[in-house]
Amino acid sequence: MKNIFLILVSVFLIVGCTKPKTYTLKGKIINGDMNQPYPGVHFTLCSQTSSGILAKGELTTHGEYITDKEGNFSCSYIGDNKNEYVFFTFGSLPYGYNVCDNTASFKVNANDEKNVYVAKKGWLKIFLHTKNPMKLDDTLFLGFTGKTFTIVNPKAGFYDSIQIPMPTISCIWGRGKKEFDLRLYKNTLTDKPLKGNPFVTDIAINY
C-alpha cells in the first residue's frame, strides 16, 4: 500500500512540475508579386481554440513583431493543447495586399519554419469543359472584372492564364450574347478565393 502511495505521489509531482513547451516559428515574409523578401512588415502572432465546426473560439495574442531588412521573422509562443489554429494577422500591409494561399497558418504546438507570401495579384488558369457539343461558329463569352473574352469555336482544355487583383475572383460566361446577358441567373462564379502570387488558381468553365 505504501509503495502505491509513493508511486502516486511521484506521478503527481512529475505532472505538476512539467513546464509548458515553447514553440518557435521562423521564416521570411515574401512579396509574391516581386518574389522578393518583404522588410518592415508588422504582424501579430495569434492562436485560437475551436468551439465547433463552424465557429472559432477564444483568441489569444502572443506578441507583435516586425520583419527585419531581409524579411526574416522569428517568434515564439507557449503551447496549449486547446489551440487548433496558430497564425499571423497583419497590421502594416499596404492597401491591396493580401495573404496568399493560407501561408500565414502554422502547425499547432510544433516548431515550424516556412515562408509567408503576400501579394496584390494572382495568376488564374482557365480551363474550358463542354457540357454539350458546340455548333459551328458558336461563341463563348467569358467575363471578369475589367476583362471580357470572346472565344469562337472554343476547344475543351486549357485556355489561358491571366493575372487579376486579390483576394477573390468572380466571372460570368455564356454561349452566345443572349446567354451571356442572362448572367444574373446562371453561369456565374462568385467570390472564389484567389491564391495569389506566386501561386496559381485553377478554374473550370463548364459551358
Backbone as JSON Lines, residues from 0, in Angstrom:
{"i":0,"aa":"M","n":[0.83,-1.2,0.0],"ca":[0.0,0.0,0.0],"c":[0.87,1.26,0.0]}
{"i":1,"aa":"K","n":[1.94,1.17,0.83],"ca":[2.86,2.3,0.93],"c":[3.53,2.56,-0.41]}
{"i":2,"aa":"N","n":[3.91,1.5,-1.12],"ca":[4.56,1.65,-2.43],"c":[3.63,2.32,-3.44]}
{"i":3,"aa":"I","n":[2.35,1.92,-3.4],"ca":[1.37,2.52,-4.3],"c":[1.23,4.0,-4.03]}
{"i":4,"aa":"F","n":[1.21,4.36,-2.73],"ca":[1.08,5.76,-2.34],"c":[2.27,6.57,-2.85]}
{"i":5,"aa":"L","n":[3.48,6.01,-2.72],"ca":[4.68,6.7,-3.17],"c":[4.69,6.9,-4.69]}
{"i":6,"aa":"I","n":[4.21,5.87,-5.4],"ca":[4.13,5.97,-6.86],"c":[3.17,7.07,-7.28]}
{"i":7,"aa":"L","n":[2.01,7.14,-6.6],"ca":[1.02,8.17,-6.93],"c":[1.56,9.56,-6.65]}
{"i":8,"aa":"V","n":[2.27,9.71,-5.53],"ca":[2.86,11.0,-5.19],"c":[3.91,11.39,-6.23]}
{"i":9,"aa":"S","n":[4.71,10.44,-6.67],"ca":[5.75,10.72,-7.66],"c":[5.14,11.17,-8.98]}
{"i":10,"aa":"V","n":[4.09,10.46,-9.41],"ca":[3.41,10.82,-10.65],"c":[2.84,12.22,-10.56]}
{"i":11,"aa":"F","n":[2.24,12.54,-9.42],"ca":[1.65,13.86,-9.2],"c":[2.71,14.95,-9.3]}
{"i":12,"aa":"L","n":[3.87,14.7,-8.67],"ca":[4.95,15.69,-8.68],"c":[5.51,15.88,-10.08]}
{"i":13,"aa":"I","n":[5.66,14.77,-10.82],"ca":[6.2,14.87,-12.19],"c":[5.26,15.66,-13.08]}
{"i":14,"aa":"V","n":[3.96,15.33,-13.01],"ca":[2.97,16.03,-13.83],"c":[2.87,17.48,-13.44]}
{"i":15,"aa":"G","n":[2.88,17.72,-12.11],"ca":[2.74,19.09,-11.63],"c":[3.92,19.96,-11.97]}
{"i":16,"aa":"C","n":[5.11,19.37,-12.11],"ca":[6.31,20.15,-12.38],"c":[6.62,20.26,-13.87]}
{"i":17,"aa":"T","n":[5.83,19.6,-14.72],"ca":[6.08,19.66,-16.15],"c":[5.74,21.05,-16.68]}
{"i":18,"aa":"K","n":[6.71,21.7,-17.28],"ca":[6.5,23.05,-17.78],"c":[5.94,23.01,-19.2]}
{"i":19,"aa":"P","n":[5.05,23.94,-19.52],"ca":[4.55,24.01,-20.9],"c":[5.69,24.27,-21.87]}
{"i":20,"aa":"K","n":[5.63,23.69,-23.03],"ca":[6.69,23.83,-24.02],"c":[6.54,25.15,-24.79]}
{"i":21,"aa":"T","n":[7.67,25.69,-25.18],"ca":[7.69,26.89,-26.01],"c":[8.06,26.49,-27.44]}
{"i":22,"aa":"Y","n":[7.28,26.99,-28.4],"ca":[7.49,26.64,-29.8],"c":[7.89,27.9,-30.58]}
{"i":23,"aa":"T","n":[8.73,27.71,-31.57],"ca":[9.27,28.84,-32.34],"c":[8.9,28.71,-33.81]}
{"i":24,"aa":"L","n":[8.5,29.81,-34.39],"ca":[8.17,29.9,-35.81],"c":[9.2,30.8,-36.49]}
{"i":25,"aa":"K","n":[9.76,30.33,-37.6],"ca":[10.78,31.09,-38.32],"c":[10.48,31.1,-39.81]}
{"i":26,"aa":"G","n":[11.02,32.09,-40.5],"ca":[10.88,32.14,-41.96],"c":[11.04,33.54,-42.48]}
{"i":27,"aa":"K","n":[10.54,33.76,-43.68],"ca":[10.55,35.08,-44.31],"c":[9.14,35.43,-44.75]}
{"i":28,"aa":"I","n":[8.86,36.71,-44.78],"ca":[7.66,37.19,-45.46],"c":[8.1,37.68,-46.84]}
{"i":29,"aa":"I","n":[7.44,37.14,-47.87],"ca":[7.83,37.38,-49.26],"c":[6.74,38.16,-49.99]}
{"i":30,"aa":"N","n":[7.15,39.17,-50.74],"ca":[6.25,39.85,-51.66],"c":[6.12,38.95,-52.89]}
{"i":31,"aa":"G","n":[5.0,38.26,-53.03],"ca":[4.83,37.31,-54.12],"c":[4.8,37.96,-55.49]}
{"i":32,"aa":"D","n":[4.36,39.23,-55.58],"ca":[4.34,39.92,-56.87],"c":[5.76,40.15,-57.39]}
{"i":33,"aa":"M","n":[6.67,40.46,-56.47],"ca":[8.05,40.76,-56.85],"c":[8.99,39.58,-56.62]}
{"i":34,"aa":"N","n":[8.49,38.57,-55.89],"ca":[9.3,37.42,-55.48],"c":[10.55,37.88,-54.74]}
{"i":35,"aa":"Q","n":[10.34,38.82,-53.8],"ca":[11.43,39.37,-53.01],"c":[11.04,39.42,-51.53]}
{"i":36,"aa":"P","n":[12.03,39.31,-50.61],"ca":[11.73,39.45,-49.18],"c":[11.07,40.79,-48.89]}
{"i":37,"aa":"Y","n":[10.18,40.79,-47.9],"ca":[9.41,41.98,-47.56],"c":[9.83,42.48,-46.18]}
{"i":38,"aa":"P","n":[10.65,43.55,-46.13],"ca":[11.1,44.08,-44.84],"c":[10.05,44.97,-44.18]}
{"i":39,"aa":"G","n":[10.15,45.11,-42.86],"ca":[9.32,46.08,-42.13],"c":[7.85,45.76,-42.05]}
{"i":40,"aa":"V","n":[7.48,44.48,-42.21],"ca":[6.06,44.11,-42.13],"c":[5.7,43.86,-40.67]}
{"i":41,"aa":"H","n":[4.68,44.52,-40.2],"ca":[4.21,44.37,-38.83],"c":[3.13,43.28,-38.77]}
{"i":42,"aa":"F","n":[3.27,42.34,-37.83],"ca":[2.27,41.29,-37.69],"c":[2.14,40.88,-36.23]}
{"i":43,"aa":"T","n":[1.03,40.22,-35.92],"ca":[0.76,39.71,-34.57],"c":[0.64,38.2,-34.64]}
{"i":44,"aa":"L","n":[1.28,37.52,-33.71],"ca":[1.18,36.06,-33.62],"c":[-0.03,35.72,-32.75]}
{"i":45,"aa":"C","n":[-0.93,34.89,-33.29],"ca":[-2.18,34.55,-32.6],"c":[-2.4,33.04,-32.57]}
{"i":46,"aa":"S","n":[-3.17,32.6,-31.59],"ca":[-3.68,31.23,-31.59],"c":[-5.14,31.28,-31.22]}
{"i":47,"aa":"Q","n":[-5.84,30.22,-31.57],"ca":[-7.28,30.22,-31.34],"c":[-7.77,28.81,-31.08]}
{"i":48,"aa":"T","n":[-8.72,28.71,-30.16],"ca":[-9.37,27.43,-29.9],"c":[-10.58,27.3,-30.8]}
{"i":49,"aa":"S","n":[-11.09,26.1,-30.91],"ca":[-12.28,25.87,-31.72],"c":[-13.46,25.56,-30.81]}
{"i":50,"aa":"S","n":[-14.58,26.17,-31.09],"ca":[-15.79,25.9,-30.31],"c":[-16.84,25.18,-31.14]}
{"i":51,"aa":"G","n":[-16.39,24.58,-32.23],"ca":[-17.33,23.86,-33.08],"c":[-16.87,23.86,-34.51]}
{"i":52,"aa":"I","n":[-17.59,23.17,-35.37],"ca":[-17.19,23.02,-36.76],"c":[-17.21,24.36,-37.49]}
{"i":53,"aa":"L","n":[-18.23,25.16,-37.21],"ca":[-18.4,26.4,-37.97],"c":[-17.91,27.64,-37.22]}
{"i":54,"aa":"A","n":[-17.64,27.52,-35.93],"ca":[-17.27,28.69,-35.14],"c":[-15.91,28.49,-34.49]}
{"i":55,"aa":"K","n":[-15.14,29.56,-34.41],"ca":[-13.86,29.52,-33.72],"c":[-14.04,30.12,-32.33]}
{"i":56,"aa":"G","n":[-13.23,29.63,-31.4],"ca":[-13.39,30.03,-30.02],"c":[-12.44,31.13,-29.59]}
{"i":57,"aa":"E","n":[-11.88,30.98,-28.41],"ca":[-11.1,32.02,-27.77],"c":[-9.82,32.34,-28.54]}
{"i":58,"aa":"L","n":[-9.58,33.64,-28.74],"ca":[-8.4,34.12,-29.46],"c":[-7.36,34.61,-28.46]}
{"i":59,"aa":"T","n":[-6.11,34.19,-28.64],"ca":[-5.0,34.63,-27.8],"c":[-3.93,35.24,-28.67]}
{"i":60,"aa":"T","n":[-3.42,36.4,-28.27],"ca":[-2.31,37.01,-28.98],"c":[-1.02,36.76,-28.18]}
{"i":61,"aa":"H","n":[0.06,36.48,-28.9],"ca":[1.32,36.1,-28.26],"c":[2.43,37.12,-28.48]}
{"i":62,"aa":"G","n":[2.13,38.24,-29.09],"ca":[3.14,39.26,-29.3],"c":[3.09,39.86,-30.69]}
{"i":63,"aa":"E","n":[3.67,41.04,-30.81],"ca":[3.74,41.74,-32.09],"c":[5.18,41.76,-32.58]}
{"i":64,"aa":"Y","n":[5.35,41.67,-33.9],"ca":[6.68,41.53,-34.48],"c":[6.78,42.34,-35.77]}
{"i":65,"aa":"I","n":[8.03,42.61,-36.18],"ca":[8.3,43.29,-37.44],"c":[9.43,42.55,-38.15]}
{"i":66,"aa":"T","n":[9.25,42.27,-39.43],"ca":[10.32,41.59,-40.17],"c":[11.53,42.5,-40.31]}
{"i":67,"aa":"D","n":[12.72,41.9,-40.34],"ca":[13.95,42.68,-40.48],"c":[14.15,43.1,-41.93]}
{"i":68,"aa":"K","n":[15.31,43.69,-42.23],"ca":[15.55,44.25,-43.57],"c":[15.61,43.18,-44.65]}
{"i":69,"aa":"E","n":[15.76,41.92,-44.25],"ca":[15.76,40.82,-45.22],"c":[14.46,40.02,-45.18]}
{"i":70,"aa":"G","n":[13.46,40.56,-44.51],"ca":[12.14,39.91,-44.46],"c":[12.03,38.78,-43.47]}
{"i":71,"aa":"N","n":[13.06,38.57,-42.63],"ca":[13.05,37.44,-41.7],"c":[12.14,37.7,-40.5]}
{"i":72,"aa":"F","n":[11.59,36.63,-39.96],"ca":[10.86,36.7,-38.7],"c":[11.22,35.5,-37.84]}
{"i":73,"aa":"S","n":[11.11,35.67,-36.54],"ca":[11.28,34.59,-35.57],"c":[10.44,34.96,-34.36]}
{"i":74,"aa":"C","n":[9.49,34.11,-34.01],"ca":[8.61,34.4,-32.89],"c":[8.24,33.1,-32.18]}
{"i":75,"aa":"S","n":[7.88,33.22,-30.91],"ca":[7.63,32.04,-30.08],"c":[6.33,32.18,-29.31]}
{"i":76,"aa":"Y","n":[5.79,31.04,-28.9],"ca":[4.59,31.02,-28.05],"c":[4.62,29.77,-27.18]}
{"i":77,"aa":"I","n":[3.9,29.83,-26.08],"ca":[3.8,28.68,-25.18],"c":[2.66,27.8,-25.65]}
{"i":78,"aa":"G","n":[2.93,26.52,-25.83],"ca":[1.93,25.6,-26.35],"c":[0.73,25.43,-25.43]}
{"i":79,"aa":"D","n":[-0.41,25.22,-26.04],"ca":[-1.66,24.99,-25.31],"c":[-2.44,23.93,-26.09]}
{"i":80,"aa":"N","n":[-2.72,22.81,-25.45],"ca":[-3.38,21.7,-26.15],"c":[-4.78,22.06,-26.63]}
{"i":81,"aa":"K","n":[-5.31,23.18,-26.14],"ca":[-6.64,23.6,-26.59],"c":[-6.59,24.27,-27.96]}
{"i":82,"aa":"N","n":[-5.41,24.77,-28.33],"ca":[-5.31,25.51,-29.59],"c":[-5.44,24.6,-30.8]}
{"i":83,"aa":"E","n":[-6.18,25.06,-31.79],"ca":[-6.31,24.34,-33.05],"c":[-5.82,25.17,-34.22]}
{"i":84,"aa":"Y","n":[-5.53,26.45,-33.98],"ca":[-5.06,27.34,-35.04],"c":[-3.92,28.2,-34.49]}
{"i":85,"aa":"V","n":[-2.86,28.33,-35.25],"ca":[-1.78,29.27,-34.95],"c":[-1.5,30.04,-36.24]}
{"i":86,"aa":"F","n":[-1.52,31.38,-36.18],"ca":[-1.47,32.15,-37.41],"c":[-1.0,33.57,-37.15]}
{"i":87,"aa":"F","n":[-0.68,34.29,-38.23],"ca":[-0.33,35.7,-38.18],"c":[-1.54,36.54,-38.6]}
{"i":88,"aa":"T","n":[-1.69,37.7,-37.97],"ca":[-2.56,38.75,-38.5],"c":[-1.66,39.95,-38.79]}
{"i":89,"aa":"F","n":[-1.98,40.7,-39.85],"ca":[-1.09,41.74,-40.32],"c":[-1.65,43.12,-40.02]}
{"i":90,"aa":"G","n":[-0.72,44.05,-39.69],"ca":[-1.14,45.4,-39.36],"c":[-0.55,46.48,-40.25]}
{"i":91,"aa":"S","n":[0.38,46.12,-41.13],"ca":[1.04,47.18,-41.91],"c":[1.16,46.87,-43.39]}
{"i":92,"aa":"L","n":[0.33,45.98,-43.91],"ca":[0.38,45.71,-45.35],"c":[-0.26,46.87,-46.1]}
{"i":93,"aa":"P","n":[0.38,47.34,-47.17],"ca":[-0.22,48.42,-47.96],"c":[-1.57,48.0,-48.55]}
{"i":94,"aa":"Y","n":[-2.36,48.99,-48.9],"ca":[-3.69,48.73,-49.45],"c":[-3.59,47.82,-50.67]}
{"i":95,"aa":"G","n":[-4.45,46.82,-50.71],"ca":[-4.49,45.9,-51.85],"c":[-3.73,44.62,-51.63]}
{"i":96,"aa":"Y","n":[-2.86,44.56,-50.63],"ca":[-2.1,43.34,-50.38],"c":[-2.91,42.38,-49.51]}
{"i":97,"aa":"N","n":[-2.78,41.1,-49.8],"ca":[-3.47,40.06,-49.05],"c":[-2.53,38.87,-48.84]}
{"i":98,"aa":"V","n":[-2.85,38.04,-47.86],"ca":[-2.06,36.84,-47.59],"c":[-2.39,35.79,-48.65]}
{"i":99,"aa":"C","n":[-1.37,35.1,-49.14],"ca":[-1.54,34.13,-50.21],"c":[-1.74,32.71,-49.69]}
{"i":100,"aa":"D","n":[-2.74,32.03,-50.19],"ca":[-2.88,30.58,-50.08],"c":[-2.73,30.07,-48.64]}
{"i":101,"aa":"N","n":[-3.26,30.82,-47.65],"ca":[-3.21,30.4,-46.24],"c":[-1.78,30.15,-45.74]}
{"i":102,"aa":"T","n":[-0.78,30.83,-46.32],"ca":[0.59,30.58,-45.91],"c":[0.89,31.11,-44.51]}
{"i":103,"aa":"A","n":[0.02,31.95,-43.95],"ca":[0.26,32.53,-42.63],"c":[-0.29,31.66,-41.51]}
{"i":104,"aa":"S","n":[-0.7,30.43,-41.81],"ca":[-1.13,29.47,-40.79],"c":[-0.02,28.46,-40.55]}
{"i":105,"aa":"F","n":[0.16,28.07,-39.3],"ca":[1.29,27.21,-38.92],"c":[0.81,25.96,-38.19]}
{"i":106,"aa":"K","n":[1.72,24.98,-38.09],"ca":[1.43,23.77,-37.32],"c":[1.19,24.15,-35.87]}
{"i":107,"aa":"V","n":[0.25,23.48,-35.24],"ca":[-0.09,23.78,-33.85],"c":[0.83,23.02,-32.91]}
{"i":108,"aa":"N","n":[1.31,23.72,-31.87],"ca":[2.16,23.11,-30.84],"c":[3.35,22.38,-31.47]}
{"i":109,"aa":"A","n":[4.05,23.07,-32.34],"ca":[5.22,22.49,-33.01],"c":[6.1,23.62,-33.51]}
{"i":110,"aa":"N","n":[7.41,23.37,-33.56],"ca":[8.3,24.29,-34.23],"c":[8.04,24.21,-35.73]}
{"i":111,"aa":"D","n":[8.0,25.36,-36.38],"ca":[7.69,25.37,-37.81],"c":[8.53,26.44,-38.49]}
{"i":112,"aa":"E","n":[8.95,26.16,-39.71],"ca":[9.75,27.12,-40.47],"c":[9.26,27.12,-41.92]}
{"i":113,"aa":"K","n":[8.83,28.27,-42.38],"ca":[8.35,28.38,-43.76],"c":[8.23,29.85,-44.13]}
{"i":114,"aa":"N","n":[8.02,30.11,-45.41],"ca":[7.83,31.47,-45.9],"c":[6.35,31.8,-45.96]}
{"i":115,"aa":"V","n":[6.05,33.05,-45.66],"ca":[4.69,33.58,-45.75],"c":[4.66,34.54,-46.94]}
{"i":116,"aa":"Y","n":[3.7,34.36,-47.83],"ca":[3.61,35.19,-49.04],"c":[2.44,36.15,-48.96]}
{"i":117,"aa":"V","n":[2.68,37.39,-49.41],"ca":[1.61,38.37,-49.56],"c":[1.69,38.92,-50.98]}
{"i":118,"aa":"A","n":[0.56,39.35,-51.51],"ca":[0.55,39.84,-52.9],"c":[-0.68,40.7,-53.16]}
{"i":119,"aa":"K","n":[-0.6,41.5,-54.2],"ca":[-1.75,42.27,-54.68],"c":[-2.52,41.5,-55.75]}
{"i":120,"aa":"K","n":[-1.8,40.66,-56.49],"ca":[-2.42,39.98,-57.62],"c":[-2.15,38.48,-57.56]}
{"i":121,"aa":"G","n":[-2.85,37.75,-58.42],"ca":[-2.63,36.32,-58.51],"c":[-2.89,35.84,-59.92]}
{"i":122,"aa":"W","n":[-2.22,34.74,-60.29],"ca":[-2.41,34.15,-61.61],"c":[-3.6,33.21,-61.61]}
{"i":123,"aa":"L","n":[-4.37,33.28,-62.67],"ca":[-5.56,32.45,-62.82],"c":[-5.43,31.64,-64.11]}
{"i":124,"aa":"K","n":[-5.54,30.31,-64.0],"ca":[-5.52,29.43,-65.17],"c":[-6.96,29.04,-65.49]}
{"i":125,"aa":"I","n":[-7.34,29.24,-66.74],"ca":[-8.71,28.99,-67.17],"c":[-8.76,27.71,-68.0]}
{"i":126,"aa":"F","n":[-9.62,26.79,-67.6],"ca":[-9.83,25.55,-68.34],"c":[-11.28,25.51,-68.81]}
{"i":127,"aa":"L","n":[-11.49,25.11,-70.04],"ca":[-12.83,25.04,-70.63],"c":[-13.28,23.58,-70.73]}
{"i":128,"aa":"H","n":[-14.54,23.35,-70.37],"ca":[-15.12,22.0,-70.45],"c":[-16.51,22.1,-71.07]}
{"i":129,"aa":"T","n":[-16.73,21.38,-72.17],"ca":[-18.03,21.42,-72.83],"c":[-19.01,20.47,-72.17]}
{"i":130,"aa":"K","n":[-20.21,20.97,-71.9],"ca":[-21.29,20.12,-71.4],"c":[-22.09,19.53,-72.56]}
{"i":131,"aa":"N","n":[-22.16,20.3,-73.65],"ca":[-22.88,19.87,-74.86],"c":[-22.01,20.19,-76.08]}
{"i":132,"aa":"P","n":[-22.13,19.4,-77.14],"ca":[-21.32,19.66,-78.35],"c":[-21.55,21.07,-78.87]}
{"i":133,"aa":"M","n":[-20.47,21.7,-79.31],"ca":[-20.58,23.05,-79.87],"c":[-21.06,22.97,-81.32]}
{"i":134,"aa":"K","n":[-21.82,23.98,-81.72],"ca":[-22.22,24.12,-83.11],"c":[-21.18,24.98,-83.83]}
{"i":135,"aa":"L","n":[-21.17,24.88,-85.15],"ca":[-20.22,25.65,-85.94],"c":[-20.38,27.14,-85.66]}
{"i":136,"aa":"D","n":[-19.25,27.79,-85.39],"ca":[-19.2,29.24,-85.12],"c":[-19.88,29.63,-83.8]}
{"i":137,"aa":"D","n":[-20.13,28.66,-82.92],"ca":[-20.61,29.03,-81.58],"c":[-19.56,29.89,-80.9]}
{"i":138,"aa":"T","n":[-20.01,30.89,-80.16],"ca":[-19.11,31.81,-79.47],"c":[-19.33,31.72,-77.97]}
{"i":139,"aa":"L","n":[-18.24,31.62,-77.24],"ca":[-18.31,31.63,-75.78],"c":[-17.85,32.99,-75.3]}
{"i":140,"aa":"F","n":[-18.72,33.66,-74.53],"ca":[-18.37,34.93,-73.91],"c":[-17.98,34.65,-72.46]}
{"i":141,"aa":"L","n":[-16.85,35.2,-72.06],"ca":[-16.32,34.97,-70.72],"c":[-15.9,36.32,-70.15]}
{"i":142,"aa":"G","n":[-16.43,36.68,-68.99],"ca":[-16.16,38.0,-68.44],"c":[-15.66,37.97,-67.01]}
{"i":143,"aa":"F","n":[-14.6,38.77,-66.75],"ca":[-14.1,39.06,-65.42],"c":[-14.17,40.57,-65.22]}
{"i":144,"aa":"T","n":[-13.91,41.03,-64.03],"ca":[-13.88,42.46,-63.77],"c":[-12.82,43.12,-64.65]}
{"i":145,"aa":"G","n":[-13.28,43.96,-65.57],"ca":[-12.35,44.68,-66.43],"c":[-11.86,43.89,-67.62]}
{"i":146,"aa":"K","n":[-12.26,42.64,-67.75],"ca":[-11.78,41.81,-68.86],"c":[-12.95,41.01,-69.44]}
{"i":147,"aa":"T","n":[-13.03,40.96,-70.76],"ca":[-14.02,40.15,-71.45],"c":[-13.34,39.39,-72.59]}
{"i":148,"aa":"F","n":[-13.64,38.1,-72.68],"ca":[-13.06,37.26,-73.72],"c":[-14.17,36.78,-74.64]}
{"i":149,"aa":"T","n":[-13.96,36.87,-75.94],"ca":[-14.87,36.31,-76.93],"c":[-14.14,35.18,-77.63]}
{"i":150,"aa":"I","n":[-14.61,33.95,-77.44],"ca":[-13.89,32.77,-77.92],"c":[-14.75,32.07,-78.96]}
{"i":151,"aa":"V","n":[-14.34,32.09,-80.2],"ca":[-15.07,31.44,-81.29],"c":[-14.62,29.99,-81.4]}
{"i":152,"aa":"N","n":[-15.58,29.09,-81.51],"ca":[-15.29,27.65,-81.56],"c":[-14.33,27.22,-80.44]}
{"i":153,"aa":"P","n":[-14.69,27.46,-79.18],"ca":[-13.78,27.15,-78.07],"c":[-13.51,25.65,-77.97]}
{"i":154,"aa":"K","n":[-12.26,25.33,-77.72],"ca":[-11.88,23.94,-77.56],"c":[-11.72,23.61,-76.09]}
{"i":155,"aa":"A","n":[-12.1,22.39,-75.72],"ca":[-12.0,21.96,-74.33],"c":[-10.53,21.85,-73.92]}
{"i":156,"aa":"G","n":[-10.27,22.15,-72.66],"ca":[-8.92,22.07,-72.14],"c":[-8.41,23.43,-71.69]}
{"i":157,"aa":"F","n":[-7.1,23.55,-71.52],"ca":[-6.52,24.81,-71.05],"c":[-6.75,25.91,-72.08]}
{"i":158,"aa":"Y","n":[-7.21,27.07,-71.59],"ca":[-7.47,28.18,-72.49],"c":[-6.44,29.31,-72.34]}
{"i":159,"aa":"D","n":[-6.27,29.84,-71.13],"ca":[-5.39,30.99,-70.98],"c":[-5.05,31.19,-69.5]}
{"i":160,"aa":"S","n":[-4.03,32.01,-69.25],"ca":[-3.68,32.45,-67.9],"c":[-3.78,33.97,-67.86]}
{"i":161,"aa":"I","n":[-4.39,34.5,-66.82],"ca":[-4.48,35.95,-66.65],"c":[-4.1,36.29,-65.22]}
{"i":162,"aa":"Q","n":[-3.69,37.52,-65.01],"ca":[-3.35,37.99,-63.68],"c":[-4.37,39.02,-63.24]}
{"i":163,"aa":"I","n":[-4.97,38.82,-62.06],"ca":[-6.02,39.72,-61.59],"c":[-5.8,40.03,-60.12]}
{"i":164,"aa":"P","n":[-6.43,41.1,-59.61],"ca":[-6.23,41.51,-58.22],"c":[-6.76,40.49,-57.22]}
{"i":165,"aa":"M","n":[-6.09,40.42,-56.07],"ca":[-6.53,39.63,-54.93],"c":[-7.75,40.34,-54.29]}
{"i":166,"aa":"P","n":[-8.53,39.68,-53.39],"ca":[-8.31,38.32,-52.88],"c":[-9.25,37.27,-53.49]}
{"i":167,"aa":"T","n":[-10.3,37.7,-54.23],"ca":[-11.25,36.74,-54.78],"c":[-11.49,37.03,-56.25]}
{"i":168,"aa":"I","n":[-12.08,36.06,-56.94],"ca":[-12.42,36.24,-58.35],"c":[-13.9,35.95,-58.54]}
{"i":169,"aa":"S","n":[-14.48,36.62,-59.51],"ca":[-15.85,36.36,-59.94],"c":[-15.87,36.41,-61.46]}
{"i":170,"aa":"C","n":[-16.67,35.58,-62.08],"ca":[-16.74,35.62,-63.53],"c":[-18.12,35.16,-63.99]}
{"i":171,"aa":"I","n":[-18.44,35.5,-65.21],"ca":[-19.7,35.13,-65.85],"c":[-19.37,34.6,-67.24]}
{"i":172,"aa":"W","n":[-20.23,33.74,-67.76],"ca":[-19.98,33.24,-69.12],"c":[-21.3,32.76,-69.73]}
{"i":173,"aa":"G","n":[-21.26,32.58,-71.05],"ca":[-22.43,32.1,-71.75],"c":[-22.14,31.8,-73.2]}
{"i":174,"aa":"R","n":[-22.89,30.87,-73.78],"ca":[-22.79,30.57,-75.21],"c":[-23.65,31.58,-75.96]}
{"i":175,"aa":"G","n":[-23.0,32.45,-76.66],"ca":[-23.73,33.49,-77.37],"c":[-24.05,34.66,-76.46]}
{"i":176,"aa":"K","n":[-24.31,35.83,-77.08],"ca":[-24.52,37.06,-76.34],"c":[-25.75,37.02,-75.45]}
{"i":177,"aa":"K","n":[-26.81,36.36,-75.92],"ca":[-28.04,36.34,-75.16],"c":[-27.85,35.6,-73.85]}
{"i":178,"aa":"E","n":[-27.21,34.44,-73.89],"ca":[-26.99,33.66,-72.67],"c":[-26.03,34.4,-71.74]}
{"i":179,"aa":"F","n":[-25.08,35.1,-72.33],"ca":[-24.13,35.87,-71.53],"c":[-24.84,37.0,-70.8]}
{"i":180,"aa":"D","n":[-25.86,37.59,-71.43],"ca":[-26.6,38.68,-70.82],"c":[-27.48,38.21,-69.67]}
{"i":181,"aa":"L","n":[-27.77,36.92,-69.62],"ca":[-28.58,36.38,-68.52],"c":[-27.69,35.96,-67.35]}
{"i":182,"aa":"R","n":[-26.59,36.69,-67.17],"ca":[-25.57,36.29,-66.2],"c":[-26.06,36.28,-64.76]}
{"i":183,"aa":"L","n":[-27.09,37.04,-64.48],"ca":[-27.57,37.08,-63.1],"c":[-28.32,35.81,-62.72]}
{"i":184,"aa":"Y","n":[-28.62,34.96,-63.65],"ca":[-29.46,33.79,-63.38],"c":[-28.71,32.47,-63.48]}
{"i":185,"aa":"K","n":[-27.64,32.44,-64.25],"ca":[-26.88,31.19,-64.37],"c":[-25.49,31.5,-64.89]}
{"i":186,"aa":"N","n":[-24.65,30.48,-64.91],"ca":[-23.29,30.6,-65.43],"c":[-22.49,31.7,-64.73]}
{"i":187,"aa":"T","n":[-22.45,31.63,-63.41],"ca":[-21.67,32.59,-62.64],"c":[-20.76,31.85,-61.66]}
{"i":188,"aa":"L","n":[-19.63,32.46,-61.39],"ca":[-18.73,32.0,-60.34],"c":[-18.43,33.23,-59.49]}
{"i":189,"aa":"T","n":[-18.79,33.17,-58.22],"ca":[-18.74,34.36,-57.38],"c":[-17.81,34.18,-56.19]}
{"i":190,"aa":"D","n":[-16.92,35.14,-56.01],"ca":[-16.06,35.23,-54.81],"c":[-15.3,33.94,-54.52]}
{"i":191,"aa":"K","n":[-14.7,33.37,-55.55],"ca":[-13.82,32.22,-55.34],"c":[-12.47,32.74,-54.85]}
{"i":192,"aa":"P","n":[-11.92,32.19,-53.76],"ca":[-10.63,32.68,-53.26],"c":[-9.52,32.54,-54.3]}
{"i":193,"aa":"L","n":[-8.71,33.58,-54.39],"ca":[-7.56,33.59,-55.3],"c":[-6.3,33.35,-54.46]}
{"i":194,"aa":"K","n":[-5.49,32.4,-54.84],"ca":[-4.33,32.03,-54.03],"c":[-3.31,33.15,-53.94]}
{"i":195,"aa":"G","n":[-3.12,33.9,-55.02],"ca":[-2.16,34.99,-55.01],"c":[-0.78,34.59,-55.46]}
{"i":196,"aa":"N","n":[-0.03,35.55,-56.0],"ca":[1.32,35.27,-56.47],"c":[2.21,34.79,-55.32]}
{"i":197,"aa":"P","n":[3.1,33.83,-55.57],"ca":[3.43,33.2,-56.86],"c":[2.59,31.97,-57.16]}
{"i":198,"aa":"F","n":[1.55,31.72,-56.4],"ca":[0.72,30.53,-56.6],"c":[-0.28,30.76,-57.73]}
{"i":199,"aa":"V","n":[-0.81,29.67,-58.26],"ca":[-1.74,29.73,-59.39],"c":[-3.07,29.11,-58.99]}
{"i":200,"aa":"T","n":[-4.15,29.79,-59.32],"ca":[-5.51,29.28,-59.07],"c":[-6.08,28.73,-60.36]}
{"i":201,"aa":"D","n":[-6.63,27.53,-60.33],"ca":[-7.27,26.94,-61.5],"c":[-8.78,27.07,-61.38]}
{"i":202,"aa":"I","n":[-9.43,27.4,-62.48],"ca":[-10.9,27.38,-62.52],"c":[-11.34,26.66,-63.79]}
{"i":203,"aa":"A","n":[-12.5,26.01,-63.71],"ca":[-13.08,25.32,-64.87],"c":[-14.38,26.02,-65.26]}
{"i":204,"aa":"I","n":[-14.49,26.35,-66.53],"ca":[-15.7,26.94,-67.08],"c":[-16.45,25.84,-67.83]}
{"i":205,"aa":"N","n":[-17.59,25.44,-67.29],"ca":[-18.41,24.39,-67.9],"c":[-19.49,25.06,-68.76]}
{"i":206,"aa":"Y","n":[-19.31,25.0,-70.07],"ca":[-20.21,25.73,-70.96],"c":[-20.96,24.8,-71.9]}
